């Protein structure tokens, strides 16, 4: 442990990582290290606690839909939708992290995201990974 | 003939207007976006990117964490129209290909900017996800897609 790097941290611990709320999905999230590699670089996994997951289904907002259809005339980024999906994915990730916290995990490895269309006008954001304890 | 022209005019004019607006503003937006991408990519050029699942030389890692970027982007009506025509004759859909390329570059760039803000010099195991927003909305028309990229950012000690 003493030889292990001290400053391994989740996204919330990266200095300046929260420079733009719209681009960051883990604003104000609990302290939990997330990586999408199979191991935490520089740390040893001592216990695999199992699969943790979080999801949310969001419906579109009428006002944003109107704005998006206007933007469709000329193309380009639909900021309202980007923010909506970022926020939804952040919530799914936080639910996953809460589950990991309940298991007493230090980190979630191999984090993956999927999106699915459940009904017309709604999207499901799903985040899953493996909760582990670190040395 | 003249009367026929006069009778379709109220329908043809708005359609023509939308197409011309799409060609002009849409094309301008696309060029501006590509210039913007090129400029921002320069700032994060030093970050090494790969999609390997195992971080090599892990003992020298000072910090690691998840980074991600996403974008929802749409084509203009002219491009959608051109794509629909292309669907009739087959071949490469350039407009759709350009849309996907822009979306992936933008999502990856946002990821890299987040990694850069955290002082990372390496990004491992980059993954891309994709969803078609216009299908989710149960509508046809202009393509609207979301691309998400996520990865593990690494800072060396």
Boltz contact constraints between the chains, C-beta under 6 A:
constraints:
  - contact:
      token1: [A, 5]
      token2: [B, 62]
      max_distance: 6.0
  - contact:
      token1: [A, 7]
      token2: [B, 62]
      max_distance: 6.0
  - contact:
      token1: [A, 7]
      token2: [B, 63]
      max_distance: 6.0
  - contact:
      token1: [A, 8]
      token2: [B, 63]
      max_distance: 6.0
  - contact:
      token1: [A, 8]
      token2: [B, 64]
      max_distance: 6.0
  - contact:
      token1: [A, 9]
      token2: [B, 63]
      max_distance: 6.0
  - contact:
      token1: [A, 10]
      token2: [B, 65]
      max_distance: 6.0
  - contact:
      token1: [A, 11]
      token2: [B, 65]
      max_distance: 6.0
  - contact:
      token1: [A, 11]
      token2: [B, 66]
      max_distance: 6.0
  - contact:
      token1: [A, 14]
      token2: [B, 65]
      max_distance: 6.0
  - contact:
      token1: [A, 14]
      token2: [B, 118]
      max_distance: 6.0
  - contact:
      token1: [A, 16]
      token2: [B, 117]
      max_distance: 6.0
  - contact:
      token1: [A, 17]
      token2: [B, 114]
      max_distance: 6.0
  - contact:
      token1: [A, 17]
      token2: [B, 117]
      max_distance: 6.0
  - contact:
      token1: [A, 17]
      token2: [B, 118]
      max_distance: 6.0
  - contact:
      token1: [A, 19]
      token2: [B, 117]
      max_distance: 6.0
  - contact:
      token1: [A, 23]
      token2: [B, 110]
      max_distance: 6.0
  - contact:
      token1: [A, 34]
      token2: [B, 66]
      max_distance: 6.0
  - contact:
      token1: [A, 35]
      token2: [B, 64]
      max_distance: 6.0
  - contact:
      token1: [A, 35]
      token2: [B, 66]
      max_distance: 6.0
  - contact:
      token1: [A, 35]
      token2: [B, 152]
      max_distance: 6.0
  - contact:
      token1: [A, 36]
      token2: [B, 125]
      max_distance: 6.0
  - contact:
      token1: [A, 36]
      token2: [B, 150]
      max_distance: 6.0
  - contact:
      token1: [A, 36]
      token2: [B, 152]
      max_distance: 6.0
  - contact:
      token1: [A, 37]
      token2: [B, 53]
      max_distance: 6.0
  - contact:
      token1: [A, 37]
      token2: [B, 55]
      max_distance: 6.0
  - contact:
      token1: [A, 37]
      token2: [B, 124]
      max_distance: 6.0
  - contact:
      token1: [A, 37]
      token2: [B, 125]
      max_distance: 6.0
  - contact:
      token1: [A, 37]
      token2: [B, 152]
      max_distance: 6.0
  - contact:
      token1: [A, 38]
      token2: [B, 53]
      max_distance: 6.0
  - contact:
      token1: [A, 41]
      token2: [B, 55]
      max_distance: 6.0
  - contact:
      token1: [A, 41]
      token2: [B, 58]
      max_distance: 6.0
  - contact:
      token1: [A, 41]
      token2: [B, 61]
      max_distance: 6.0
  - contact:
      token1: [A, 41]
      token2: [B, 64]
      max_distance: 6.0
  - contact:
      token1: [A, 41]
      token2: [B, 154]
      max_distance: 6.0
  - contact:
      token1: [A, 42]
      token2: [B, 58]
      max_distance: 6.0
  - contact:
      token1: [A, 42]
      token2: [B, 61]
      max_distance: 6.0
  - contact:
      token1: [A, 72]
      token2: [B, 74]
      max_distance: 6.0
  - contact:
      token1: [A, 72]
      token2: [B, 142]
      max_distance: 6.0
  - contact:
      token1: [A, 73]
      token2: [B, 21]
      max_distance: 6.0
  - contact:
      token1: [A, 73]
      token2: [B, 77]
      max_distance: 6.0
  - contact:
      token1: [A, 74]
      token2: [B, 25]
      max_distance: 6.0
  - contact:
      token1: [A, 74]
      token2: [B, 26]
      max_distance: 6.0
  - contact:
      token1: [A, 74]
      token2: [B, 29]
      max_distance: 6.0
  - contact:
      token1: [A, 74]
      token2: [B, 76]
      max_distance: 6.0
  - contact:
      token1: [A, 75]
      token2: [B, 26]
      max_distance: 6.0
  - contact:
      token1: [A, 75]
      token2: [B, 29]
      max_distance: 6.0
  - contact:
      token1: [A, 75]
      token2: [B, 74]
      max_distance: 6.0
  - contact:
      token1: [A, 75]
      token2: [B, 75]
      max_distance: 6.0
  - contact:
      token1: [A, 75]
      token2: [B, 76]
      max_distance: 6.0
  - contact:
      token1: [A, 76]
      token2: [B, 29]
      max_distance: 6.0
  - contact:
      token1: [A, 77]
      token2: [B, 71]
      max_distance: 6.0
  - contact:
      token1: [A, 77]
      token2: [B, 73]
      max_distance: 6.0
  - contact:
      token1: [A, 78]
      token2: [B, 72]
      max_distance: 6.0
  - contact:
      token1: [A, 78]
      token2: [B, 74]
      max_distance: 6.0
  - contact:
      token1: [A, 81]
      token2: [B, 72]
      max_distance: 6.0
  - contact:
      token1: [A, 82]
      token2: [B, 71]
      max_distance: 6.0
  - contact:
      token1: [A, 82]
      token2: [B, 72]
      max_distance: 6.0
  - contact:
      token1: [A, 85]
      token2: [B, 146]
      max_distance: 6.0
  - contact:
      token1: [A, 86]
      token2: [B, 70]
      max_distance: 6.0
  - contact:
      token1: [A, 111]
      token2: [B, 66]
      max_distance: 6.0
  - contact:
      token1: [A, 113]
      token2: [B, 129]
      max_distance: 6.0
  - contact:
      token1: [A, 115]
      token2: [B, 131]
      max_distance: 6.0
  - contact:
      token1: [A, 117]
      token2: [B, 136]
      max_distance: 6.0
  - contact:
      token1: [A, 120]
      token2: [B, 138]
      max_distance: 6.0
  - contact:
      token1: [A, 121]
      token2: [B, 137]
      max_distance: 6.0
  - contact:
      token1: [A, 123]
      token2: [B, 136]
      max_distance: 6.0
